[in-house]
C-alpha cells in the first residue's frame, strides 16, 4: 500500500504533512522527512516543534544556553542579569499585585493611572507603544481594557483575546507588547510577554514553529504557539535553574538578539 497522507498544515511558507507509511508514521516538511515513529500524535508534535531545524539561524537549545552565557556567564545568578533584566520587572510585578490585584481588576474601575504607572516601570513596551497605551488608559475605554486584560489573564481564550484587541485597536494599542504586558505581570508562570521580532528570532534559533506561525494583528494560535515555546524552553534550559517566567522572558530577549557583542559581559 502506498504512503497515505493523514494530516497537513501550513506553517508560514512551509507545508507540514503526516504520512502513514506501512506501520510507521512519518512527518514531512516540504517533502523532507523530519520525524517518524509508531505514535501519530507524538510524530506530529515532534514535527511541529522541530520544523525550524533547517533554518540557517538554528543553533538549538544548547546553542541558546551558550549564547546566553556569553553575556551572563553565571546564568540567572549573574549580578548583571539582576540589574539588567530582572530588577525593574520585579518592581513592576510587585506594584501591579499591590495596586491592581488580578481578581479586583476583572470588574474594577478607576485603576487606569495605577496601571499606566506599571507600564512605565519597564522598558518592555517601545516608545510609541508607551504613547499609545497612555492614550488608551486616559480614554473612555480604560476600564474595559483593564477588565478584558484581567479576564484574558484568568482564562486565556480566543474570545478574550479578541475582546482585548478590539478594545485597544481604536487607540493603535492592539499590539502584542501592549496586550500581553498585564497578563504577564499578573501571572508570569502562566503567561508570557511578547516582543515580536526578538521572539521570532529566538524561535528560529531554537527551531520552534512559533517563528513560522506568528501573526499580527494578534490571534490566539500565535499566543498558543508562544506558550508552547515557553514550555519547551523551560524544560530545555533547566540546567540554568530559572526561577520563574521573568527569567524565561529575559532568556528569550538575550538569545533572540537583544544583546550584541559590544554590550559586554555581565558576571
N, C-alpha and C positions, 0 to 999 in steps of 0.2 A: 504494500500500500504506500503511495507517495506521501510525503510530509503534508500535514494538514494545518492550515493557519487557524488558530483558536481565538486570537485577540490581537488588535492593533491599536496604536496610539500615536498621535503626532506630538512630538516634544520640540517645539521651535521648528527648525528645518529638518529635524531627524524623524525617521519613522521607526517606531519600536514594534516588534512582532513576536508573538509567542506561537511556536510551531510544535506540533506533536510529530515526532519522527520515530516511528516504531513504538517503543516503550519509554522513550526519553523526550522530555520537554526541552526545547531549545529556545533561547532568547536571542533575537537578532536586532541589530541596529543598522539600518540601511543595508540589510542583507548580510552583514558581518556577524558571525557568531560571537556572543559575548558572555552567555551564561547557559548552563544546562543542568539537568537533574531530574529526579523522579517525582518531584512535587511541583505542580504547575504554579501555585501561588508563590512558593519560595523562589522559583526561577524568575517569575515576573517581577517580584520585589527586588531581587538582585539586579535584574536588568535595568530597572528604573533608577536604582541607586548608583549604578556604575556606568551609566550611559556616557559620562563625560571623560572616561579614561583615555579616549583617543584625542582629546583636546591637547594642542601643543603647550598649553599653560599648565597642564596637570602635573602635580608632584605628590598627590596623595596626602594622607593624614600624617605620615611620618615626616614628609617634607614640610607640611604645615607646622608641625612642632619644631622642627629645626629652624624654620623661618622665624617663628615667634621667639625662639631663644637667641637669635641673633641680636634682637633688641632688648630682650628681658632674659638674661642668662639664668637667673634664678626663678624663672617661671612666674607664676602668680604671686610667689613670695617676694619677688623683687620690690624693693622700696620704690623704685621708679614706676612700677606698674600701679602701685597705690596712689602715687601723686599724679601720674599722667592719665590713668584710665579709670580709676575706681573711686577716688575721693569725692569728686563732685556728684557722682551718681548715687553714692550712699547718702549724701546730703539731700538730694532730690527725693530719693525713696523715703527717707525719714520724714521729710517735710510734707510729702503727699499723704503718707499714712497718718500723720498727726493732724493736719489741717483739712484734708479731704478724704476721710476714710471711704473705702470702696463701697461698703453697704449703704452708707449715708448718701453717697453720690448718685445712687440709682434713681432716687426721686428728689434729690436735693435741689435747692435753688440758691442763688446768691453766692455761688462759690467761684465765680469766674476769676476774680483778682487773685485768689489763692492758687488757682490752677495756673494762671499766667505766670505767677512767681516761680512755680515749679518748672515750667517750660524754660524759664530764663536761668535756671540753676546750672544747666549744662550747655555744651556747645553741640549737642547731637543734632538739633534742627539747624538747617542752614540760615543764613542771614535773611533771605527772602521769606523762608518759612516762619521765622520769628515774627516778621511783619504780618504775614497772613494769619497766623494764629492769634496775634493780638487783635487784628480786625475782627476775627470771628468771636473772640471772647469778650469783645466790647460791643457786640451786636445783640439783637433780639434772639439770636439762635444760640447764645452762650449756654443757657441751662440745658437745652436739648442736646447740644454737643457733648457736654459732660455726662449727662444721663445715658446717652447712647454709648459713649466710651465705657462707662461702668457696666452696662448690660453686655457689651461685647467681651469685656474682661471676665465677667462671670459665666457667660455662655457663648464661646466663640462659634459663630454660625454665619452662613451666607446672608441670612436675613438681617442680623445685627450689624454686620459689616456694611451691607448696602444702606441701611438706615444712617449709619455714621457718615458714610461717604456722601450721601445725598444732602445731609445737613451741612457738611463742610464745603461742598462744591461751590455755592454762590460766592464764597469768600476766597476762592482759589486755594483752599486749605485741604482739599481731598487728596493729599499726597501721603505716601506710605510713612514718611517720618512723623508727620503730624498725627495720623490715625493710629499708629502703633505706640506712640510715646506713653500715654497714660496707662493703657493696659499693661505695658512692660513694667512700669514703675509700681503699679499696684500689685502685680503678681509676676515677678521676674522668673519664677520657676515654671510658670505655665505659658507665658507669652514671650515674644522677642521683638525688640525694636528693629525696624527695617530701614537701613540706609541702602537704597537700591544698587548703585554702581559698585560699591565695595563688596556688598553681599553677593552679587552676581559673580564678581571676580573671584571671591573666596570659593564659591560653589564650583566654578570652573577649575580652580586649582586642586580641589579635593575630589573632583569627579562626580558631583551631585547633580541630579536632574533639575534642581532649582534654577540653575543657570539657563536652562532651556525653557522652563515653564513660566518664568517670571513674566508678569503682565502689568501694565499700567494703562488706564485707570485701575485702581485696586480691585482685585477679585478674590474670592475665597480660595480657589485652587492654589493661587500663588501663596496665600498665607499658610495653607495646609502644607505645601512643599517647604516653606520656611521652617515650620515647626518640626518637620521630619529632618531637615538639615541640622537643626539644633540638637535633636535627639541623637542622631548619628554622631555628631561632633562630641557631645557629652560622653558617649561611650568610647570613642576612639582616642580621646586625649586624656583619659583617666590618670595617666602617669603624672600629669601636671597638678593633680589634686585641686581641681577647680572647686570653688566654694558655692557658686550659685550662677544664675543666669547673667549676672553682671560680668562675671569673669568670662563667660562664653561670648557675650557681646563684644567684650574687649579683644578676645582672641580673634573673632571674625574680622574686626576692624583692622587689627595689626596684620594678619595674614592676607587680607583682601587688598592690601596696598595702602593702608592708612599711614604707614611709616616708610620712609626712604632711608637709604644708607647714610645720607647727610644728617639725619636726625640723631645719629649717635647711638650709644648703648646705655641702658638704664639698669644698673645692678640691683 
